[in-house]
Amino acid sequence: MEPMRKILGLVSFALLLAGCAVNSEPVEEVAEPEVVEVAPEPEVEEVVVEPEAEYDPCSTNGNLFIIRAEDNCLEPWPLDSASGILYCNPFGEANDSIVYQPDEDPGIYYALNGSALASGYPDPDPIWLDNPDGTPPKVSLGAISLAALKLCD
């Protein structure tokens, strides 16, 4: 019996090994997938092309009006400053203050009406042209004041 036991033991052992070999496959290491960062596509802004408008030097832009003597928007031109900006309520006073800021001295806003004078803007006399014939003594500020009042609407 002894030899039979040995044979049975060997056969059992062989079957056991064979079963393990059949049921088990070699384990392969699986590499982690590589993460590739992709930059998002830039947003494309739609450009609307409008027909070219003709430049109008005598038009306003919000609460300001860029004026130049050479454009002949105001007749007669009342100031010794050749160009500047007219404002209505430049700092939000909401009192219809009309002021002129000359290009030659952008730090000063001259009053062109009573509301602006009452708000503390300086008198325009230093840049206000004398009337060539002397009557009245100064060129009228009427045209420039009317243009500026349109800004206040």
VEXKOL-916003 format. One record per atom (N, C-alpha, C): residue number from 1; residue in three letters; atom name; x, y negated, z. Coordinates in Angstrom, 1 decimal. Atoms other than C-alpha are relative to their C-alpha. Example, Ala and Ser with C-alpha at 12.3 -4.5 7.8 and 13.67 -1.06 7.14 Angstrom:
 pos code site     px     py     pz
   1  ALA    N    0.9    1.2    0.0
   1  ALA   CA   12.3    4.5    7.8
   1  ALA    C    0.9   -1.2    0.0
   2  SER    N   -0.9    1.1    0.0
   2  SER   CA   13.7    1.1    7.1
   2  SER    C   -0.8   -1.1    0.8
! end
This chain:
 pos code site     px     py     pz
   1  MET    N    0.8    1.2    0.0
   1  MET   CA    0.0    0.0    0.0
   1  MET    C    0.8   -1.3    0.0
   2  GLU    N   -0.9    1.1   -0.1
   2  GLU   CA    2.8   -2.1    0.6
   2  GLU    C    0.4   -0.5   -1.4
   3  PRO    N   -0.4    0.5    1.3
   3  PRO   CA    3.9   -2.3   -3.0
   3  PRO    C   -1.3   -0.7   -0.7
   4  MET    N    1.2    0.5    0.6
   4  MET   CA    0.3   -3.0   -4.0
   4  MET    C   -0.3   -1.4    0.6
   5  ARG    N    0.2    1.2   -0.6
   5  ARG   CA    0.1   -5.8   -1.6
   5  ARG    C    0.9   -1.1   -0.6
   6  LYS    N   -1.0    0.9    0.6
   6  LYS   CA    3.2   -7.4   -3.0
   6  LYS    C   -0.4   -0.4   -1.4
   7  ILE    N    0.4    0.3    1.4
   7  ILE   CA    1.8   -7.1   -6.5
   7  ILE    C   -1.2   -0.9    0.1
   8  LEU    N    1.1    0.8   -0.2
   8  LEU   CA   -1.5   -8.5   -5.4
   8  LEU    C    0.4   -1.4    0.4
   9  GLY    N   -0.5    1.3   -0.5
   9  GLY   CA    0.3  -11.3   -3.6
   9  GLY    C    0.6   -0.8   -1.1
  10  LEU    N   -0.7    0.7    1.1
  10  LEU   CA    2.4  -12.1   -6.6
  10  LEU    C   -1.0   -0.4   -1.1
  11  VAL    N    1.0    0.3    0.9
  11  VAL   CA   -0.6  -12.0   -8.9
  11  VAL    C   -0.8   -1.2    0.4
  12  SER    N    0.8    1.1   -0.6
  12  SER   CA   -2.6  -14.2   -6.6
  12  SER    C    0.8   -1.3   -0.1
  13  PHE    N   -0.8    1.2    0.1
  13  PHE   CA    0.3  -16.6   -6.4
  13  PHE    C    0.2   -0.5   -1.4
  14  ALA    N   -0.1    0.4    1.4
  14  ALA   CA    0.7  -16.6  -10.2
  14  ALA    C   -1.3   -0.7   -0.5
  15  LEU    N    1.3    0.6    0.4
  15  LEU   CA   -3.0  -17.3  -10.7
  15  LEU    C   -0.2   -1.3    0.7
  16  LEU    N    0.1    1.2   -0.7
  16  LEU   CA   -2.9  -20.0   -8.1
  16  LEU    C    0.9   -1.1   -0.7
  17  LEU    N   -0.8    1.0    0.7
  17  LEU   CA    0.0  -21.7   -9.9
  17  LEU    C   -0.5   -0.3   -1.4
  18  ALA    N    0.6    0.2    1.3
  18  ALA   CA   -1.7  -21.2  -13.3
  18  ALA    C   -1.2   -0.9    0.1
  19  GLY    N    1.2    0.8   -0.2
  19  GLY   CA   -4.9  -22.7  -12.0
  19  GLY    C    0.4   -1.5    0.3
  20  CYS    N   -0.5    1.4   -0.3
  20  CYS   CA   -3.0  -25.8  -10.7
  20  CYS    C    0.5   -0.6   -1.3
  21  ALA    N   -0.6    0.6    1.2
  21  ALA   CA   -1.2  -26.2  -13.9
  21  ALA    C   -1.0   -0.3   -1.1
  22  VAL    N    1.1    0.2    1.0
  22  VAL   CA   -4.4  -25.9  -16.0
  22  VAL    C   -0.8   -1.3    0.4
  23  ASN    N    0.9    1.1   -0.4
  23  ASN   CA   -6.4  -28.4  -13.9
  23  ASN    C    0.7   -1.3    0.2
  24  SER    N   -0.7    1.2   -0.3
  24  SER   CA   -3.8  -30.9  -13.3
  24  SER    C    0.8   -0.4   -1.2
  25  GLU    N   -0.7    0.5    1.1
  25  GLU   CA   -2.5  -33.1  -16.0
  25  GLU    C    1.0   -1.0    0.6
  26  PRO    N   -1.0    1.0   -0.6
  26  PRO   CA    0.6  -35.3  -15.5
  26  PRO    C   -0.7   -1.4    0.1
  27  VAL    N    0.6    1.3   -0.2
  27  VAL   CA   -0.4  -38.6  -14.1
  27  VAL    C    0.9   -1.1   -0.6
  28  GLU    N   -0.8    1.1    0.7
  28  GLU   CA    0.7  -41.5  -16.3
  28  GLU    C   -0.3   -1.3    0.8
  29  GLU    N    0.2    1.3   -0.6
  29  GLU   CA    1.2  -44.9  -14.7
  29  GLU    C   -0.6   -0.9   -1.0
  30  VAL    N    0.7    1.0    0.8
  30  VAL   CA   -1.2  -47.4  -16.1
  30  VAL    C    0.5   -1.4    0.3
  31  ALA    N   -0.5    1.4   -0.2
  31  ALA   CA    0.3  -50.8  -16.5
  31  ALA    C   -1.2   -1.0    0.1
  32  GLU    N    1.1    1.0   -0.2
  32  GLU   CA   -1.8  -53.8  -15.4
  32  GLU    C    0.0   -0.7   -1.4
  33  PRO    N    0.1    0.7    1.3
  33  PRO   CA   -3.1  -55.6  -18.5
  33  PRO    C    0.6   -1.4    0.2
  34  GLU    N   -0.7    1.3    0.0
  34  GLU   CA   -1.1  -58.7  -19.3
  34  GLU    C   -1.1   -1.1   -0.2
  35  VAL    N    0.9    1.1    0.1
  35  VAL   CA   -3.1  -61.9  -18.7
  35  VAL    C    0.6   -1.1   -0.8
  36  VAL    N   -0.5    1.1    0.9
  36  VAL   CA   -2.6  -64.5  -21.4
  36  VAL    C   -0.9   -1.2    0.1
  37  GLU    N    0.9    1.2   -0.1
  37  GLU   CA   -3.9  -68.0  -20.7
  37  GLU    C    0.0   -0.7   -1.3
  38  VAL    N    0.3    0.6    1.3
  38  VAL   CA   -5.4  -69.6  -23.7
  38  VAL    C   -0.5   -1.4    0.3
  39  ALA    N    0.4    1.4   -0.2
  39  ALA   CA   -5.6  -73.4  -23.7
  39  ALA    C   -1.4   -0.2   -0.7
  40  PRO    N    1.3    0.3    0.6
  40  PRO   CA   -9.2  -74.6  -24.4
  40  PRO    C    0.2   -0.9   -1.2
  41  GLU    N   -0.1    0.8    1.2
  41  GLU   CA   -9.7  -76.1  -27.8
  41  GLU    C   -0.4   -1.4    0.4
  42  PRO    N    0.3    1.4   -0.4
  42  PRO   CA   -9.7  -79.9  -27.5
  42  PRO    C   -1.4   -0.4   -0.7
  43  GLU    N    1.3    0.4    0.5
  43  GLU   CA  -13.1  -81.5  -27.9
  43  GLU    C    0.2   -1.0   -1.1
  44  VAL    N   -0.1    0.9    1.1
  44  VAL   CA  -13.5  -83.3  -31.2
  44  VAL    C   -1.1   -1.0    0.1
  45  GLU    N    1.0    1.1   -0.1
  45  GLU   CA  -15.2  -86.6  -30.9
  45  GLU    C   -0.4   -0.4   -1.4
  46  GLU    N    0.6    0.4    1.3
  46  GLU   CA  -17.5  -87.4  -33.7
  46  GLU    C    0.2   -1.5   -0.3
  47  VAL    N   -0.2    1.4    0.3
  47  VAL   CA  -16.5  -90.6  -35.4
  47  VAL    C   -1.0   -0.4   -1.0
  48  VAL    N    1.0    0.6    0.9
  48  VAL   CA  -19.3  -92.6  -36.9
  48  VAL    C    0.6   -1.2   -0.7
  49  VAL    N   -0.6    1.1    0.7
  49  VAL   CA  -18.1  -94.9  -39.6
  49  VAL    C   -1.2   -0.8   -0.5
  50  GLU    N    1.0    1.0    0.3
  50  GLU   CA  -20.3  -97.9  -39.9
  50  GLU    C    0.5   -0.8   -1.2
  51  PRO    N   -0.4    0.9    1.1
  51  PRO   CA  -20.3 -100.1  -43.0
  51  PRO    C    0.7   -1.2    0.6
  52  GLU    N   -0.7    1.1   -0.5
  52  GLU   CA  -17.9 -102.9  -42.6
  52  GLU    C   -0.9   -1.3    0.0
  53  ALA    N    0.8    1.3   -0.1
  53  ALA   CA  -19.7 -106.1  -41.4
  53  ALA    C    0.9   -1.1   -0.4
  54  GLU    N   -0.8    1.2    0.3
  54  GLU   CA  -18.6 -109.4  -42.7
  54  GLU    C    0.2   -0.8    1.3
  55  TYR    N   -0.3    0.7   -1.2
  55  TYR   CA  -16.8 -111.4  -40.1
  55  TYR    C   -0.7   -1.4    0.0
  56  ASP    N    0.7    1.3   -0.2
  56  ASP   CA  -18.8 -114.3  -38.8
  56  ASP    C    0.7   -0.8    1.1
  57  PRO    N   -0.7    0.7   -1.1
  57  PRO   CA  -16.6 -116.8  -36.9
  57  PRO    C   -0.9   -0.8    0.9
  58  CYS    N    0.9    0.8   -0.8
  58  CYS   CA  -19.6 -118.6  -35.6
  58  CYS    C   -1.0    0.8    0.8
  59  SER    N    1.0   -0.9   -0.7
  59  SER   CA  -21.3 -115.6  -33.9
  59  SER    C    0.5    0.2    1.5
  60  THR    N   -0.3   -0.1   -1.4
  60  THR   CA  -21.5 -115.0  -30.2
  60  THR    C    0.3    1.5    0.3
  61  ASN    N   -0.3   -1.3   -0.4
  61  ASN   CA  -20.4 -111.9  -28.3
  61  ASN    C   -0.3    0.1    1.5
  62  GLY    N    0.4   -0.1   -1.4
  62  GLY   CA  -22.4 -111.3  -25.1
  62  GLY    C   -0.1   -1.4    0.6
  63  ASN    N    0.1    1.3   -0.6
  63  ASN   CA  -21.9 -114.2  -22.8
  63  ASN    C    1.2   -0.9   -0.3
  64  LEU    N   -1.1    0.9    0.5
  64  LEU   CA  -18.9 -115.7  -24.7
  64  LEU    C   -0.1   -0.2   -1.5
  65  PHE    N    0.0    0.4    1.4
  65  PHE   CA  -18.3 -117.4  -27.9
  65  PHE    C    1.5   -0.5   -0.3
  66  ILE    N   -1.3    0.4    0.4
  66  ILE   CA  -14.8 -117.6  -29.4
  66  ILE    C   -0.1   -1.1   -1.1
  67  ILE    N    0.2    1.0    1.0
  67  ILE   CA  -14.6 -120.9  -31.3
  67  ILE    C    1.4   -0.6   -0.4
  68  ARG    N   -1.2    0.7    0.5
  68  ARG   CA  -12.0 -122.6  -33.4
  68  ARG    C   -0.4   -1.2   -0.9
  69  ALA    N    0.4    1.2    0.7
  69  ALA   CA  -12.1 -126.1  -34.9
  69  ALA    C    0.0    0.3   -1.5
  70  GLU    N   -0.1   -0.3    1.4
  70  GLU   CA  -11.0 -124.7  -38.3
  70  GLU    C   -1.1    0.7   -0.6
  71  ASP    N    1.2   -0.8    0.5
  71  ASP   CA  -14.1 -122.5  -38.6
  71  ASP    C   -1.2   -0.9   -0.3
  72  ASN    N    1.1    1.0    0.2
  72  ASN   CA  -16.3 -125.6  -38.7
  72  ASN    C   -1.4    0.5    0.5
  73  CYS    N    1.3   -0.4   -0.6
  73  CYS   CA  -19.0 -124.0  -36.5
  73  CYS    C   -0.6   -1.1    0.7
  74  LEU    N    0.5    1.1   -0.8
  74  LEU   CA  -19.4 -127.1  -34.5
  74  LEU    C    0.4   -1.4   -0.7
  75  GLU    N   -0.3    1.3    0.6
  75  GLU   CA  -19.7 -130.6  -36.1
  75  GLU    C   -0.7   -1.0    0.8
  76  PRO    N   -1.5    0.2    0.1
  76  PRO   CA  -18.2 -132.8  -34.9
  76  PRO    C    0.7    0.8    1.1
  77  TRP    N   -0.8   -0.8   -0.9
  77  TRP   CA  -15.5 -130.9  -33.1
  77  TRP    C    0.3   -1.0    1.2
  78  PRO    N   -0.2    1.0   -1.1
  78  PRO   CA  -15.4 -132.6  -29.6
  78  PRO    C    1.2    0.1    0.9
  79  LEU    N   -1.1   -0.2   -0.9
  79  LEU   CA  -12.3 -131.3  -28.0
  79  LEU    C    1.4   -0.1   -0.7
  80  ASP    N   -1.3    0.0    0.5
  80  ASP   CA   -8.6 -131.8  -28.4
  80  ASP    C    0.7    1.3   -0.1
  81  SER    N   -0.4   -1.4    0.1
  81  SER   CA   -8.1 -128.1  -28.0
  81  SER    C   -0.5    0.6   -1.3
  82  ALA    N    0.4   -0.5    1.3
  82  ALA   CA   -8.1 -126.4  -31.4
  82  ALA    C   -0.8    1.3    0.0
  83  SER    N    0.8   -1.3   -0.1
  83  SER   CA   -9.6 -123.1  -30.1
  83  SER    C   -0.1    0.4    1.4
  84  GLY    N    0.2   -0.4   -1.4
  84  GLY   CA  -10.9 -121.5  -27.0
  84  GLY    C   -1.3    0.9    0.1
  85  ILE    N    1.1   -0.9   -0.2
  85  ILE   CA  -13.8 -119.6  -25.5
  85  ILE    C   -1.1   -0.8    0.8
  86  LEU    N    1.2    0.5   -0.7
  86  LEU   CA  -17.3 -120.9  -24.5
  86  LEU    C   -0.6    1.1    0.8
  87  TYR    N    0.6   -1.0   -0.9
  87  TYR   CA  -18.9 -119.1  -21.6
  87  TYR    C   -1.3   -0.6    0.5
  88  CYS    N    1.2    0.3   -0.8
  88  CYS   CA  -22.3 -119.1  -20.0
  88  CYS    C    0.1    0.9    1.2
  89  ASN    N   -0.2   -0.7   -1.2
  89  ASN   CA  -22.0 -118.1  -16.4
  89  ASN    C    1.1    1.0    0.0
  90  PRO    N   -1.1   -0.9    0.1
  90  PRO   CA  -18.5 -116.7  -16.7
  90  PRO    C    0.3    0.9    1.2
  91  PHE    N   -0.2   -0.9   -1.2
  91  PHE   CA  -18.4 -115.4  -13.1
  91  PHE    C   -1.3    0.4    0.6
  92  GLY    N    1.3   -0.5   -0.5
  92  GLY   CA  -22.0 -114.5  -12.8
  92  GLY    C   -0.8   -0.9    0.9
  93  GLU    N    0.7    1.0   -0.8
  93  GLU   CA  -23.3 -117.7  -11.3
  93  GLU    C   -1.5    0.0   -0.2
  94  ALA    N    1.5   -0.1    0.4
  94  ALA   CA  -26.7 -117.2  -13.0
  94  ALA    C   -0.6   -1.4    0.2
  95  ASN    N    0.6    1.4   -0.1
  95  ASN   CA  -27.2 -121.0  -13.1
  95  ASN    C    0.2   -0.7   -1.3
  96  ASP    N   -0.3    0.6    1.3
  96  ASP   CA  -26.5 -121.6  -16.8
  96  ASP    C    1.1   -1.0    0.0
  97  SER    N   -1.2    0.8    0.1
  97  SER   CA  -23.1 -123.0  -16.2
  97  SER    C    0.7    0.2   -1.3
  98  ILE    N   -0.7   -0.1    1.2
  98  ILE   CA  -21.5 -123.7  -19.5
  98  ILE    C    1.4   -0.6    0.1
  99  VAL    N   -1.4    0.4   -0.2
  99  VAL   CA  -17.7 -123.9  -19.5
  99  VAL    C    0.8    0.4   -1.3
 100  TYR    N   -0.9   -0.2    1.2
 100  TYR   CA  -14.9 -124.0  -22.1
 100  TYR    C    1.4    0.3    0.6
 101  GLN    N   -1.3   -0.4   -0.3
 101  GLN   CA  -11.6 -122.2  -21.7
 101  GLN    C    0.9   -0.2   -1.2
 102  PRO    N   -0.8    0.2    1.2
 102  PRO   CA   -9.0 -123.6  -24.1
 102  PRO    C    1.1    1.0   -0.1
 103  ASP    N   -1.0   -1.0    0.2
 103  ASP   CA   -6.5 -121.2  -25.6
 103  ASP    C    1.4   -0.5    0.5
 104  GLU    N   -1.2    0.5   -0.4
 104  GLU   CA   -3.7 -123.6  -24.8
 104  GLU    C    0.2    0.0    1.6
 105  ASP    N   -0.1   -0.1   -1.5
 105  ASP   CA   -4.5 -123.4  -21.0
 105  ASP    C   -1.0    1.0    0.5
 106  PRO    N    1.0   -1.0   -0.3
 106  PRO   CA   -6.3 -120.1  -20.3
 106  PRO    C   -0.3    0.1    1.5
 107  GLY    N    0.3   -0.1   -1.5
 107  GLY   CA   -6.2 -120.7  -16.5
 107  GLY    C   -1.1   -1.0    0.4
 108  ILE    N    0.9    1.0   -0.3
 108  ILE   CA   -8.7 -123.6  -16.7
 108  ILE    C   -1.3    0.2   -0.7
 109  TYR    N    1.4   -0.1    0.7
 109  TYR   CA  -12.5 -123.5  -17.4
 109  TYR    C   -0.5   -1.4    0.3
 110  TYR    N    0.6    1.3   -0.1
 110  TYR   CA  -13.9 -127.0  -18.1
 110  TYR    C   -1.5    0.0   -0.1
 111  ALA    N    1.5    0.1    0.0
 111  ALA   CA  -17.5 -127.9  -17.3
 111  ALA    C   -0.5   -0.7   -1.2
 112  LEU    N    0.6    0.6    1.2
 112  LEU   CA  -19.6 -128.7  -20.3
 112  LEU    C   -1.5   -0.4    0.3
 113  ASN    N    1.3    0.4   -0.4
 113  ASN   CA  -22.9 -129.3  -18.4
 113  ASN    C    0.0   -0.3    1.5
 114  GLY    N    0.2    0.3   -1.4
 114  GLY   CA  -24.2 -130.5  -15.0
 114  GLY    C    0.1    1.2    0.9
 115  SER    N   -0.1   -1.2   -0.8
 115  SER   CA  -24.6 -127.0  -13.7
 115  SER    C    1.4    0.5    0.3
 116  ALA    N   -1.4   -0.4   -0.2
 116  ALA   CA  -21.0 -126.2  -14.3
 116  ALA    C    0.8   -1.0    0.9
 117  LEU    N   -0.6    1.0   -0.9
 117  LEU   CA  -19.9 -129.5  -12.7
 117  LEU    C   -0.4    0.3    1.5
 118  ALA    N    0.5   -0.3   -1.3
 118  ALA   CA  -22.1 -128.7   -9.7
 118  ALA    C    0.6    1.3    0.6
 119  SER    N   -0.6   -1.3   -0.5
 119  SER   CA  -20.5 -125.2   -9.5
 119  SER    C    1.5   -0.2    0.3
 120  GLY    N   -1.4    0.3   -0.4
 120  GLY   CA  -17.0 -126.9   -9.1
 120  GLY    C    0.9    0.1   -1.2
 121  TYR    N   -0.9    0.0    1.1
 121  TYR   CA  -15.6 -126.6  -12.6
 121  TYR    C    0.4   -1.4   -0.3
 122  PRO    N   -0.5    1.4    0.2
 122  PRO   CA  -13.4 -129.6  -13.6
 122  PRO    C   -0.7   -0.6   -1.2
 123  ASP    N    0.5    0.8    1.1
 123  ASP   CA  -14.6 -132.4  -15.8
 123  ASP    C    0.8    0.2   -1.3
 124  PRO    N   -0.7   -0.2    1.3
 124  PRO   CA  -13.8 -132.0  -19.5
 124  PRO    C    0.8   -1.2   -0.5
 125  ASP    N   -0.6    1.3    0.5
 125  ASP   CA  -12.5 -135.6  -19.8
 125  ASP    C    1.5    0.2   -0.5
 126  PRO    N   -1.4   -0.1    0.5
 126  PRO   CA   -8.8 -134.5  -20.2
 126  PRO    C    0.1    0.6   -1.4
 127  ILE    N   -0.1   -0.6    1.3
 127  ILE   CA   -9.6 -132.5  -23.4
 127  ILE    C   -1.2   -0.5   -0.9
 128  TRP    N    1.2    0.5    0.8
 128  TRP   CA  -12.7 -134.5  -24.6
 128  TRP    C    0.5   -1.1   -0.9
 129  LEU    N   -0.5    0.9    1.0
 129  LEU   CA  -11.9 -136.4  -27.8
 129  LEU    C   -0.8   -1.4    0.1
 130  ASP    N    0.6    1.4    0.2
 130  ASP   CA  -12.5 -140.2  -28.1
 130  ASP    C   -0.7    0.0   -1.3
 131  ASN    N    0.6    0.2    1.3
 131  ASN   CA  -14.9 -141.2  -30.8
 131  ASN    C    0.8   -1.0   -0.8
 132  PRO    N   -0.9    0.8    0.8
 132  PRO   CA  -12.9 -142.7  -33.7
 132  PRO    C   -0.5   -1.5   -0.1
 133  ASP    N    0.5    1.3    0.1
 133  ASP   CA  -15.3 -145.7  -34.0
 133  ASP    C   -0.3   -0.7    1.3
 134  GLY    N    0.2    0.6   -1.4
 134  GLY   CA  -15.6 -146.3  -30.2
 134  GLY    C   -1.4    0.0    0.5
 135  THR    N    1.4    0.0   -0.5
 135  THR   CA  -19.4 -146.1  -30.0
 135  THR    C   -0.7    1.3   -0.3
 136  PRO    N   -0.4    0.0   -1.4
 136  PRO   CA  -20.1 -144.0  -28.0
 136  PRO    C    1.4    0.3    0.2
 137  PRO    N   -1.5   -0.1   -0.2
 137  PRO   CA  -16.7 -143.8  -26.4
 137  PRO    C    0.5    1.4   -0.2
 138  LYS    N   -0.5   -1.4    0.2
 138  LYS   CA  -16.5 -140.0  -26.7
 138  LYS    C   -0.9    0.7   -1.1
 139  VAL    N    0.7   -0.8    1.0
 139  VAL   CA  -17.5 -137.5  -29.4
 139  VAL    C   -1.0    0.8    0.8
 140  SER    N    1.1   -0.6   -0.7
 140  SER   CA  -20.8 -135.9  -28.5
 140  SER    C    0.3    1.5    0.3
 141  LEU    N   -0.1   -1.4   -0.4
 141  LEU   CA  -20.7 -132.6  -26.6
 141  LEU    C   -1.3    0.8   -0.4
 142  GLY    N    1.3   -0.6    0.3
 142  GLY   CA  -24.2 -131.8  -27.9
 142  GLY    C    0.1    1.3   -0.8
 143  ALA    N   -0.1   -1.2    0.8
 143  ALA   CA  -23.2 -129.3  -30.6
 143  ALA    C    0.6    1.2    0.7
 144  ILE    N   -0.7   -1.0   -0.8
 144  ILE   CA  -20.9 -127.4  -28.3
 144  ILE    C   -0.9    0.5    1.1
 145  SER    N    0.9   -0.4   -1.1
 145  SER   CA  -23.5 -127.4  -25.5
 145  SER    C   -1.1    0.8   -0.5
 146  LEU    N    1.1   -0.8    0.6
 146  LEU   CA  -26.3 -126.1  -27.8
 146  LEU    C    0.5    1.4   -0.3
 147  ALA    N   -0.6   -1.3    0.3
 147  ALA   CA  -24.0 -123.3  -29.0
 147  ALA    C    0.1    0.8    1.3
 148  ALA    N   -0.2   -0.7   -1.3
 148  ALA   CA  -23.2 -122.4  -25.4
 148  ALA    C   -1.3    0.4    0.6
 149  LEU    N    1.3   -0.3   -0.6
 149  LEU   CA  -26.8 -122.5  -24.3
 149  LEU    C   -0.6    1.3   -0.6
 150  LYS    N    0.5   -1.2    0.6
 150  LYS   CA  -27.6 -119.7  -26.8
 150  LYS    C    0.6    1.2    0.7
 151  LEU    N   -0.6   -1.1   -0.8
 151  LEU   CA  -25.2 -117.6  -24.7
 151  LEU    C   -0.8    0.4    1.2
 152  CYS    N    0.7   -0.1   -1.2
 152  CYS   CA  -27.4 -118.1  -21.7
 152  CYS    C   -1.3    0.8   -0.2
 153  ASP    N    1.3   -0.6    0.2
 153  ASP   CA  -30.5 -116.6  -23.3
 153  ASP    C    0.1    1.5    0.3
! end
